[in-house]
Each structure stands twice: as C-alpha cells, then as structure tokens.
Amino acid sequence: MDVDRSTDSSASSLPMSWEEARSVYWLRNNHRPLGELLDEGFLNEARLAWAAEKAYDPRLKQAAAVLLDWVRQTSQASQPQEPGASLQPGDESRQTINARITVERARATLWPFKPFKGQPMGALVDARQLAIKDLGYAIESAWDERVRQAAIVLTAVCLNQIVDEPAPPAGPLKVIVFGKGYAERRQFALTMVQGLIMGGALGASVVLMAQELLKPKAADPGATLAKVLAFPEGAIALVVTLLLLAAIGWLIVFLPNLAVKKLDQQIKRYRKGQEGEECVVEVVRQNLDGNWILFRNVTLPGRSKADVDAVLVGPPGVWALEIKNLSGVYRNVGERWEFRTGSKWKTLKRSPSRQATDNAARLGRFFEADGIKQWVNSAVVWANRESALTVQNPSVAVWEIARLPEELGNLWQHKPIGETIQARIIEKLTTLCQQRTDEELE
C-alpha cells in the first residue's frame, strides 16, 4: 500500500509520547510493537540506536529515538557507584550491597514465574511489570540461585542502594585449537594434487623429447618424406601422425593447466572458508571474556571425518557453531538453504542448518558416553558481510557476523549449566584435543 510521505514527515515532526512509541511496530523480521520487544529484551540500546539513525520509516525512527532516550536515562539511573568514588550528599545513609553477580548479568537473568516467565528481569523492572514485592518473592522462593541473586541486585538498584559488583574475570577468552581444520587440510591436499599433475606433465614432456632426440635419423630426410607423399596412403598417415602429435601436446600442456585452474578455484573456496572462521574467532575474542572457552576444529571420534568448526563453552551452556563464508545471494527458510543463479533459486547440496544440528547431536553423544547429560545448542554463523542473506523461520539460529556481538551478549539469558558440568565438558574436550595433537605429531 502506498504511503503519503508528506503525512509521515509532518507526523514525525510532532512530539511522541512514551506510550505511543511503545505501540509503533518494528521491522518485518519481527513485526511486533516496540514495547513488547523491549520488554522481552529483543530491543536493546544498540538496536534502538540503529533504528533511530537509519530506519526508513520516519515513525519508527522517531519512536526508536524516544525509547532510546528512555533506556539511556534508566541505565544511568541504575548505574552503580564505582569503588573508591567520593560520597555525594545523602550517600552516608545508603547501604552497600555486596553482589555475587554484576548488574548487567542480573538484568539479563530470565524471570521464572508466570505471566512473564522467560523474559529478562531488567526489562521487566524497567517497564514496572516487576515491583519490589515481586523481587522479594523471588529472593525467598526461586529455586535457581542466579534468579535469587539477580533479584537481590535489582532490589538494591530500585532502592537506590550502592551495589558492589564482583570483579570481572581475569584474562581474555581462551581458544583451544584441535590441529589443522578441515579447510586447511583440504587446501594442503589439493595443492599436493596440483604438484603431481604438473610434475607428471613435465615428466611426460621430457620423456617424449628424449625419445625424439635418441631416435635414429634418416640419411636423407627429404627423400624419405618424398617417398611417403608419393602415395595417398602415405599422405594420410602423415596427417594422422601430425594430429596425434598435436593431441598429445594438448594433453600434456593444456589439459593439466585446466585441471590446475579448477583445483585453484577449490583451494580459493576453502581458503575463504578458513578466513571466515578466523574472522568469527576474532569477533568472539572481542566480546567474550575468561568465563568462556572456544574450541576450534573439533574432530570427534567416529566414522565422520568432518570437524565441528567451533564449540563454545561457558556458564550458560554449550554451542556447536557451523561457520559459513559463502559469496552470492542466499536464503534460509526452515531447514532449506538456497542460492540464486540468475533468476532461479537452487538448493544447496548440504544444508548448513542440518550440518549444525548433526554436529550438535554428535557432540551431545560424545558427552553422554562419559555420563555427561548436557544439551548442545546449534547455530549457523554467517561470516560474509557482503553477501545477501534472507532468513525466514529458521530451524537453527542464524547469527550474521554484523550482529554477532549482540547474539553473544544474549547467550547469558540461557539457564546456567553448573560449574561442575562445565568443568567436566572442558576437561573432556581438552583431553580430546591433546589426543588429536599427539596423533598428528606421530
């Protein structure tokens, strides 16, 4: 339906209330009121800032700016005082709460009770859907220790008390590499094939040249050629011989070059995949800390020789990541992946979603063999910033690299797995890595 731009422009110039801003709808990928998305934690400061600056719809742009201003004011109001800061008037009467989790972690904790079950507690407090009495109930009744601690922290913030947050974990993200990855191994193998082809072609050329040089020469080549051409059969035989020599020359020179060029294309694809993995690892390094460990090129026992591109292990759980760095135009609908050639769509031979779920299942069985019952989440990481990708109702989460920092931040909303389970998983994967390393050295 066509929209009158002049009407939108005039409307956007009018002031918009907070309630009006919450009723405006978000983009087509999640076409719901901004208020609902904000309460659920989908809309954060980064997404609102993007919409306030770049949204095409003027009304959405204005609403995002209103909510962004509100979020920033709320964040400033709940900001804890830094240790060692000078006391302000009235601070003498404020109590200091020694928190076991940070305010950020507390706000990201999911509320376990109806009717707001599964929503971030921080957003619920901001929207005044959780009152202090609700937080008090969680402190006394919640089964999850993290929920109780989050309720304590948010209660202190609501009462304007000083929150002494725990120190951040020491050290950056730890990355453990299981030797060479599949893409790197394929590059090496294809390079070896290239060398064999070129060496074979060169060897064949040398042999033919040596045979020609060692062949006995006729006393009078001109007289011999004249005798051959004196008969029709001789002329035909000479033409056939020349054609055979030309064909052999083509086989020796052009055919190997053609094969080498095709191998070059395959090597470039694998190299691009490896570069995509490196790019993703760098983004993960910048956004996760020492609470997490990233395992790369994980080769699990069993018949399948394919490795898991990356396994992310942290307090909220385990993720098997399938990293893709493909060029072109793609779309993902459910589990089906397609790419565009001209005006047609063709199905990918191997669905990245299926690869991710299969790897997660294999990893889960690997843990279960030692009695570790832990659900493994799966995700496809789209590493190419330039290729176009459309996602509709994906069967597996698809994380585009441009929004990967947001996706990594949302991982804290998952239910914690427990320090004992996390330690056993890390130990098992680390031991497997050491075994693979020893095998490669042998």
C-alpha positions, 0 to 999 in steps of 0.5 A: 500500500502506498504511503503519503510521505508528506503525512509521515514527515509532518507526523514525525515532526510532532512530539511522541509520547512514551506510550505511543512509541511503545505501540509503533511496530518494528521491522518485518523480521519481527513485526511486533510493537516496540514495547513488547520487544523491549520488554522481552529484551529483543530491543536493546540500546544498540538496536534502538540506536540503529533504528533511530539513525537509519530506519526508513520509516520516519515513525519508527525512527522517531519512536526508536529515538524516544525509547532510546532516550528512555533506556539511556536515562534508566541505565544511568539511573541504575548505574552503580557507584564505582569503588573508591568514588567520593560520597555525594550528599545523602550517600552516608545513609545508603547501604552497600550491597555486596553482589555475587553477580554484576548488574548487567548479568542480573538484568539479563537473568530470565524471570521464572514465574508466570505471566512473564516467565522467560523474559529478562528481569531488567526489562521487566523492572524497567517497564514496572511489570516487576515491583519490589514485592515481586523481587522479594518473592523471588529472593525467598522462593526461586529455586535457581540461585542466579534468579535469587541473586539477580533479584537481590541486585535489582532490589538494591538498584530500585532502592537506590542502594550502592551495589558492589559488583564482583570483579570481572574475570581475569584474562581474555577468552581462551581458544583451544585449537584441535590441529589443522581444520578441515579447510586447511587440510583440504587446501594442503591436499589439493595443492599436493594434487596440483604438484603431481599433475604438473610434475607428471606433465613435465615428466611426460614432456621430457620423456617424449623429447628424449625419445625424439632426440635418441631416435635414429635419423634418416640419411636423407630426410627429404627423400624419405618424406618424398617417398611417403607423399608419393602415395595417398596412403602415405599422405594420410598417415602423415596427417594422422601422425601430425594430429596425434602429435598435436593431441598429445601436446594438448594433453600434456600442456593444456589439459593439466593447466585446466585441471590446475585452474579448477583445483585453484578455484577449490583451494580459493573456496576453502581458503575463504572458508578458513578466513571466515572462521578466523574472522568469527574467532576474532569477533568472539575474542572481542566480546567474550571474556575468561568465563568462556572457552572456544574450541576450534576444529573439533574432530570427534571420534567416529566414522565422520571425518568432518570437524565441528568448526567451533564449540563454545563453552561457558556458564550458560551452556554449550554451542556447536557453531557451523561457520559459513563464508559463502559469496552470492545471494542466499536464503534460509527458510526452515531447514532449506538453504538456497542460492540464486543463479540468475533468476532461479533459486537452487538448493544447496547440496548440504544444508548448513542448518542440518550440518549444525544440528548433526554436529550438535547431536554428535557432540551431545553423544560424545558427552553422554558416553562419559555420563555427561547429560548436557544439551548442545545448542546449534547455530549457523554463523554467517561470516560474509558481510557482503553477501545477501542473506534472507532468513525466514523461520529458521530451524537453527539460529542464524547469527550474521557476523554484523550482529554477532556481538549482540547474539553473544551478549544474549547467550547469558539469558540461557539457564546456567549449566553448573560449574561442575558440568562445565568443568567436566565438558572442558576437561573432556574436550581438552583431553580430546584435543591433546589426543588429536595433537599427539596423533598428528605429531606421530 
